[in-house]
Amino acid sequence: MAKVEPIMYGDRKVYTVAAFNRGVAQWLRKLPTVWVEGEVTELRRNDAWATVFLTLKDRETGAVLSATILRRTFDRLELALSEGETVHVHGRAELYEAKGELVLRADRIERLGVGDHLLALERLKQKLAAEGLFAAERKRPLPRIPRAIGILTGADAAARGDLVRTIADRFPAATVVVCETRVQGRGAPERIVAALQALEGRADVDVIVLARGGGSLEDLLPFSDETVVRAVAACRVPVVSAVGHEQDTPLVDLAADVRAATPTAAGVLVVPAAEELRSALDERLERMAAATRRIVARSRERLERLRERLLGAPRTLLERRRATVDRAGARLHALSPLATLERGYAIVRHEGVAVRDAGLVPVGAEVDAQLARGALRARVEGVRA
């Protein structure tokens, strides 16, 4: 074990930060192992890590203690721990020298019982789920371009700033209505419901974002309060929940129409990117122009065909009429007496009347015989009836 040596400034002994931390760490290693009771928060386990990290919280005072345990030891315990459970942790106090952080290096964890808050939340969750407040068919789509975006937030400059900045960057023309209220502590649920109803009452607000940064389970409890969850479910406009960190799941996440992992993600959800809109508009304008050009081209082709038909119509009509006249002339010619004469027949007239009965013409009478070409004047020498 390396000895901790001071730097001498005259008769003054001065330790560097590294030396001081190393000395404290060496002293802590002399302390015995102890059992510590606390509520599990911020439990982090990953197959790629050799260590499991968690935070123990004192439910009475809110004091916290970081703890670590080897992943293989944690997995062997098969505890399936959830945040909010109360546990007994056995281990030794250590100092993480690089950062001067005190941790409890654990070698054993025993479950004491599920936290009261988690039990109550689980019962409320089951009750509201049975009523259909979390049903997927209740979820409404977000408006494409909202007239105004309502933001319900607390005195959390980071969460509000990230959300407002993201909205302004993506869609500068967006109107944002910020309603700041108490979001944790006594009276927070009532304040949240009142703020939500105030935003909902504005005619121009088309979507509401609940924005709050991360915090402990107790800090986020107002967003799992039954009155708040019911108010979110009954809201007349779609609600986006951006409460806590990604691993947090307050009940408003289940009742909201959309859950966002962070306030920045919520900003991306509630407004489109102006550049994307411009690109889409340019694309549609080009498609409309191309469609118009196709319509004009088809119309021009149709007009050209009509022009050709109009120009050829009189000639076609004349030819059809001439053919009709020719057919009628042929029929008339076939029916004409002249056609009969052409075949060697003659038309005999007595006193200008066509003779149809030879017995009506007396012997010696003069008759006219019309031939195909010319006519004859004849006298009747005899009659054969």
C-alpha positions as CSV (number, residue, x, y, z in Angstrom):
1,M,0.0,0.0,0.0
2,A,1.5,3.3,-1.1
3,K,2.2,5.7,1.8
4,V,0.5,9.1,1.6
5,E,3.2,11.7,1.7
6,P,2.6,15.5,2.2
7,I,4.3,18.3,0.4
8,M,6.2,20.5,2.9
9,Y,5.9,24.3,2.7
10,G,8.1,25.3,5.5
11,D,6.6,23.7,8.6
12,R,3.2,23.2,6.8
13,K,2.2,19.8,5.6
14,V,0.0,20.0,2.4
15,Y,-1.6,17.0,0.7
16,T,-2.6,17.0,-2.9
17,V,-6.2,16.1,-3.8
18,A,-5.1,12.7,-5.0
19,A,-3.1,12.1,-1.9
20,F,-5.9,13.2,0.4
21,N,-8.4,10.9,-1.4
22,R,-6.0,8.0,-1.3
23,G,-5.5,8.5,2.5
24,V,-9.2,8.6,3.1
25,A,-9.7,5.5,1.0
26,Q,-7.0,3.7,2.9
27,W,-8.6,4.7,6.2
28,L,-12.1,3.6,5.0
29,R,-10.8,0.1,4.2
30,K,-10.1,-0.4,7.9
31,L,-13.8,0.1,8.7
32,P,-15.9,-3.1,9.2
33,T,-18.6,-4.2,6.8
34,V,-22.2,-3.0,7.7
35,W,-25.8,-3.5,6.7
36,V,-27.5,-0.4,5.2
37,E,-31.3,-0.1,4.6
38,G,-32.6,2.1,1.8
39,E,-35.0,2.4,-1.2
40,V,-33.6,1.4,-4.5
41,T,-33.4,4.2,-7.1
42,E,-31.4,4.6,-10.3
43,L,-30.7,0.9,-10.7
44,R,-28.4,0.4,-13.8
45,R,-27.4,-3.0,-15.1
46,N,-25.9,-3.8,-18.4
47,D,-24.5,-7.1,-19.8
48,A,-21.5,-5.3,-21.0
49,W,-20.6,-3.9,-17.5
50,A,-18.8,-5.8,-14.8
51,T,-20.6,-3.7,-12.1
52,V,-24.2,-3.0,-11.3
53,F,-24.9,0.6,-10.0
54,L,-27.7,1.7,-7.8
55,T,-28.6,4.4,-5.4
56,L,-30.0,3.8,-1.9
57,K,-32.4,6.5,-0.6
58,D,-33.5,7.2,2.9
59,R,-37.3,7.4,2.8
60,E,-37.5,9.7,5.8
61,T,-34.8,12.3,5.0
62,G,-34.2,11.8,1.3
63,A,-30.5,11.2,1.9
64,V,-28.8,9.1,-0.8
65,L,-25.9,6.7,-1.0
66,S,-24.3,5.3,-4.1
67,A,-23.7,1.6,-4.1
68,T,-22.1,-0.9,-6.5
69,I,-22.0,-4.7,-6.7
70,L,-20.3,-7.1,-9.1
71,R,-22.7,-8.0,-11.8
72,R,-22.1,-11.8,-11.5
73,T,-22.8,-11.5,-7.7
74,F,-26.0,-9.4,-8.4
75,D,-27.2,-11.9,-11.1
76,R,-26.5,-14.8,-8.8
77,L,-28.9,-13.3,-6.2
78,E,-31.7,-13.4,-8.8
79,L,-33.6,-10.6,-7.0
80,A,-35.2,-9.1,-10.1
81,L,-35.2,-5.8,-8.2
82,S,-37.3,-2.8,-9.3
83,E,-36.8,0.8,-8.4
84,G,-38.7,1.8,-5.3
85,E,-38.2,-1.5,-3.4
86,T,-36.6,-1.3,0.1
87,V,-33.6,-3.5,0.5
88,H,-30.8,-4.3,3.0
89,V,-27.4,-4.0,1.5
90,H,-24.3,-5.5,3.1
91,G,-20.9,-4.1,2.2
92,R,-18.0,-1.8,3.0
93,A,-17.7,2.0,2.6
94,E,-15.1,2.9,-0.1
95,L,-14.0,6.1,-1.7
96,Y,-13.7,6.4,-5.5
97,E,-10.4,8.2,-5.5
98,A,-10.6,9.7,-9.0
99,K,-13.8,11.7,-8.1
100,G,-13.7,11.7,-4.3
101,E,-17.1,9.9,-4.2
102,L,-18.2,7.8,-1.3
103,V,-19.8,4.5,-2.4
104,L,-21.0,1.3,-0.6
105,R,-19.2,-1.6,-2.2
106,A,-21.8,-4.3,-1.7
107,D,-21.4,-8.1,-1.6
108,R,-25.0,-9.0,-0.6
109,I,-28.5,-7.5,-1.2
110,E,-31.7,-8.7,0.5
111,R,-35.2,-7.5,-0.4
112,L,-37.1,-6.0,2.6
113,G,-40.3,-5.4,0.6
114,V,-41.8,-3.5,-2.2
115,G,-41.9,0.2,-1.6
116,D,-45.3,1.6,-0.5
117,H,-45.3,4.1,-3.4
118,L,-44.8,1.4,-6.0
119,L,-47.5,-0.8,-4.5
120,A,-50.0,2.1,-4.6
121,L,-49.0,3.0,-8.1
122,E,-49.3,-0.5,-9.3
123,R,-52.8,-0.8,-7.8
124,L,-53.8,2.6,-9.4
125,K,-52.3,1.5,-12.7
126,Q,-54.4,-1.7,-12.8
127,K,-57.5,0.3,-11.8
128,L,-57.1,2.9,-14.6
129,A,-56.1,0.3,-17.1
130,A,-59.3,-1.7,-16.4
131,E,-61.3,1.5,-17.1
132,G,-59.6,1.8,-20.5
133,L,-57.7,5.0,-19.8
134,F,-54.5,3.5,-21.3
135,A,-56.1,1.8,-24.3
136,A,-54.3,2.3,-27.6
137,E,-57.6,3.0,-29.4
138,R,-58.0,6.2,-27.3
139,K,-54.7,7.6,-28.6
140,R,-55.1,10.5,-31.0
141,P,-52.7,11.5,-33.7
142,L,-50.8,14.8,-33.2
143,P,-51.8,17.7,-35.5
144,R,-49.4,18.2,-38.5
145,I,-49.0,21.9,-38.0
146,P,-50.6,23.1,-34.7
147,R,-51.8,26.6,-34.4
148,A,-50.3,26.9,-30.9
149,I,-48.4,24.5,-28.7
150,G,-49.2,24.5,-25.0
151,I,-46.3,23.7,-22.7
152,L,-47.0,22.8,-19.1
153,T,-43.8,22.9,-17.0
154,G,-42.4,23.8,-13.7
155,A,-39.5,26.0,-12.7
156,D,-37.2,23.8,-14.8
157,A,-35.3,26.0,-17.1
158,A,-33.4,23.2,-18.8
159,A,-36.4,21.1,-19.8
160,R,-38.5,24.2,-20.8
161,G,-35.5,25.7,-22.7
162,D,-34.7,22.5,-24.6
163,L,-38.3,22.1,-25.7
164,V,-38.9,25.7,-26.7
165,R,-35.5,25.9,-28.5
166,T,-36.2,22.7,-30.4
167,I,-39.6,24.0,-31.5
168,A,-38.2,27.3,-32.6
169,D,-35.3,25.7,-34.5
170,R,-37.6,23.3,-36.4
171,F,-40.5,25.6,-37.1
172,P,-39.8,29.3,-36.4
173,A,-43.4,30.3,-37.1
174,A,-44.7,28.1,-34.3
175,T,-46.7,29.8,-31.5
176,V,-45.7,28.5,-28.0
177,V,-47.9,29.1,-24.9
178,V,-45.9,28.3,-21.7
179,C,-47.8,27.7,-18.5
180,E,-45.5,27.4,-15.5
181,T,-46.8,25.7,-12.3
182,R,-45.7,23.7,-9.4
183,V,-44.9,20.1,-10.5
184,Q,-43.7,18.5,-7.2
185,G,-44.5,18.7,-3.5
186,R,-47.6,19.6,-1.7
187,G,-50.5,20.7,-3.9
188,A,-48.7,19.9,-7.1
189,P,-51.4,17.6,-8.6
190,E,-54.1,20.3,-8.2
191,R,-51.8,22.9,-9.8
192,I,-51.0,20.6,-12.7
193,V,-54.7,19.9,-13.4
194,A,-55.5,23.6,-13.2
195,A,-52.7,24.5,-15.6
196,L,-53.7,21.7,-18.0
197,Q,-57.3,23.0,-18.1
198,A,-56.1,26.6,-18.6
199,L,-54.1,25.5,-21.7
200,E,-56.9,23.3,-22.9
201,G,-59.3,26.2,-22.6
202,R,-57.4,28.3,-25.2
203,A,-59.1,27.9,-28.6
204,D,-55.8,28.1,-30.5
205,V,-53.9,25.4,-28.6
206,D,-54.0,22.2,-30.6
207,V,-51.5,20.1,-28.6
208,I,-50.1,20.2,-25.1
209,V,-46.7,19.0,-23.9
210,L,-46.1,18.1,-20.2
211,A,-42.4,18.8,-19.7
212,R,-40.4,18.0,-16.6
213,G,-36.8,17.0,-16.0
214,G,-35.7,13.9,-14.2
215,G,-36.0,13.3,-10.5
216,S,-36.6,10.8,-7.8
217,L,-39.7,8.6,-7.6
218,E,-41.2,11.0,-5.1
219,D,-40.4,14.0,-7.2
220,L,-42.4,12.5,-10.1
221,L,-45.3,11.2,-8.1
222,P,-47.6,14.2,-9.0
223,F,-47.5,12.9,-12.6
224,S,-48.9,9.6,-11.4
225,D,-51.6,11.2,-9.3
226,E,-55.1,9.9,-10.2
227,T,-56.6,13.3,-10.8
228,V,-53.7,14.3,-13.1
229,V,-53.9,11.1,-15.0
230,R,-57.7,11.4,-15.5
231,A,-57.3,15.1,-16.5
232,V,-54.7,14.1,-19.2
233,A,-57.0,11.3,-20.5
234,A,-60.0,13.7,-20.6
235,C,-58.1,16.6,-22.3
236,R,-59.8,17.8,-25.5
237,V,-56.5,18.1,-27.4
238,P,-53.7,15.5,-27.8
239,V,-51.2,15.4,-25.0
240,V,-47.5,14.6,-25.2
241,S,-45.8,13.4,-22.0
242,A,-42.2,14.4,-21.6
243,V,-41.8,13.7,-17.9
244,G,-38.6,12.5,-16.3
245,H,-35.8,10.5,-17.9
246,E,-36.3,7.8,-20.5
247,Q,-36.3,5.1,-17.8
248,D,-39.0,6.8,-15.8
249,T,-42.6,5.8,-16.4
250,P,-45.1,8.0,-14.5
251,L,-48.7,7.1,-15.2
252,V,-49.3,10.2,-17.4
253,D,-47.0,8.4,-19.9
254,L,-49.7,5.7,-20.3
255,A,-52.6,8.1,-20.4
256,A,-51.0,10.6,-22.8
257,D,-51.6,10.3,-26.6
258,V,-47.8,10.2,-27.2
259,R,-44.8,9.7,-24.9
260,A,-41.5,11.5,-25.6
261,A,-38.3,10.3,-24.0
262,T,-37.0,13.8,-23.5
263,P,-38.3,17.4,-23.9
264,T,-36.1,17.7,-27.0
265,A,-37.8,14.6,-28.5
266,A,-41.2,16.2,-27.7
267,G,-40.2,19.2,-29.7
268,V,-39.5,17.0,-32.7
269,L,-42.9,15.3,-32.3
270,V,-45.1,18.4,-32.1
271,V,-43.9,20.4,-35.1
272,P,-42.5,19.5,-38.5
273,A,-39.1,20.7,-39.7
274,A,-39.6,23.8,-41.8
275,E,-36.9,22.6,-44.3
276,E,-38.7,19.3,-44.7
277,L,-41.9,21.2,-45.4
278,R,-40.2,23.4,-48.0
279,S,-38.7,20.3,-49.7
280,A,-42.1,18.6,-49.7
281,L,-43.8,21.7,-51.0
282,D,-41.2,22.1,-53.8
283,E,-41.6,18.4,-54.7
284,R,-45.4,18.8,-54.9
285,L,-45.1,22.0,-57.0
286,E,-42.8,20.1,-59.4
287,R,-45.3,17.2,-59.5
288,M,-48.1,19.7,-60.2
289,A,-46.1,21.4,-62.9
290,A,-45.3,18.1,-64.5
291,A,-48.9,17.0,-64.3
292,T,-50.0,20.3,-65.9
293,R,-47.5,19.9,-68.7
294,R,-48.9,16.4,-69.3
295,I,-52.5,17.6,-69.4
296,V,-51.6,20.5,-71.8
297,A,-49.7,18.0,-74.0
298,R,-52.7,15.6,-74.1
299,S,-55.1,18.5,-74.7
300,R,-52.9,19.8,-77.6
301,E,-52.9,16.3,-79.1
302,R,-56.6,16.0,-78.7
303,L,-57.2,19.4,-80.3
304,E,-54.9,18.5,-83.2
305,R,-56.9,15.4,-83.9
306,L,-60.1,17.4,-83.7
307,R,-58.7,20.0,-86.1
308,E,-57.8,17.3,-88.6
309,R,-61.2,15.8,-88.3
310,L,-62.9,19.2,-88.7
311,L,-60.8,19.9,-91.8
312,G,-61.5,16.5,-93.3
313,A,-65.2,16.4,-92.3
314,P,-66.7,18.5,-95.2
315,R,-64.8,16.4,-97.8
316,T,-65.8,13.2,-96.1
317,L,-69.4,14.4,-95.8
318,L,-69.4,15.4,-99.5
319,E,-68.1,12.0,-100.5
320,R,-70.7,10.3,-98.4
321,R,-73.5,12.4,-99.9
322,R,-72.2,11.9,-103.5
323,A,-72.2,8.1,-102.9
324,T,-75.7,8.4,-101.5
325,V,-76.8,10.4,-104.6
326,D,-75.1,7.9,-106.9
327,R,-76.9,5.0,-105.3
328,A,-80.2,6.8,-105.5
329,G,-79.5,7.7,-109.1
330,A,-78.7,4.1,-109.9
331,R,-82.0,3.0,-108.3
332,L,-83.9,5.7,-110.1
333,H,-82.3,4.8,-113.4
334,A,-83.2,1.2,-112.9
335,L,-86.8,2.2,-112.3
336,S,-86.9,4.7,-115.1
337,P,-89.0,3.8,-118.3
338,L,-86.0,4.9,-120.3
339,A,-84.1,2.0,-118.8
340,T,-86.8,-0.2,-120.1
341,L,-86.5,1.3,-123.5
342,E,-82.8,0.7,-123.5
343,R,-83.6,-3.0,-123.3
344,G,-85.6,-2.9,-126.7
345,Y,-89.1,-2.0,-125.4
346,A,-91.2,0.9,-126.7
347,I,-93.9,3.1,-125.2
348,V,-97.0,3.4,-127.5
349,R,-99.3,6.4,-127.1
350,H,-102.6,7.0,-128.8
351,E,-103.8,10.5,-128.7
352,G,-101.1,11.3,-126.1
353,V,-102.1,8.5,-123.7
354,A,-100.0,5.4,-123.1
355,V,-101.7,2.4,-124.6
356,R,-101.9,-0.5,-122.1
357,D,-104.8,-2.5,-123.8
358,A,-104.6,-3.1,-127.6
359,G,-108.3,-3.6,-127.7
360,L,-108.9,0.1,-127.0
361,V,-107.2,1.3,-130.2
362,P,-109.3,1.0,-133.4
363,V,-107.8,-0.3,-136.6
364,G,-106.6,2.6,-138.8
365,A,-105.8,4.8,-135.8
366,E,-102.4,6.6,-135.7
367,V,-100.2,5.9,-132.8
368,D,-96.8,7.2,-131.6
369,A,-94.1,4.6,-130.5
370,Q,-91.3,6.1,-128.4
371,L,-88.0,4.2,-128.5
372,A,-84.8,4.5,-126.5
373,R,-83.7,6.9,-129.2
374,G,-86.3,8.7,-131.2
375,A,-90.0,7.9,-131.9
376,L,-92.1,6.4,-134.7
377,R,-95.5,7.5,-136.2
378,A,-97.5,4.4,-137.2
379,R,-101.0,3.4,-138.3
380,V,-102.8,0.4,-136.8
381,E,-103.3,-2.2,-139.5
382,G,-104.8,-4.8,-137.2
383,V,-105.4,-5.6,-133.5
384,R,-104.7,-8.8,-131.6
385,A,-106.4,-8.7,-128.3
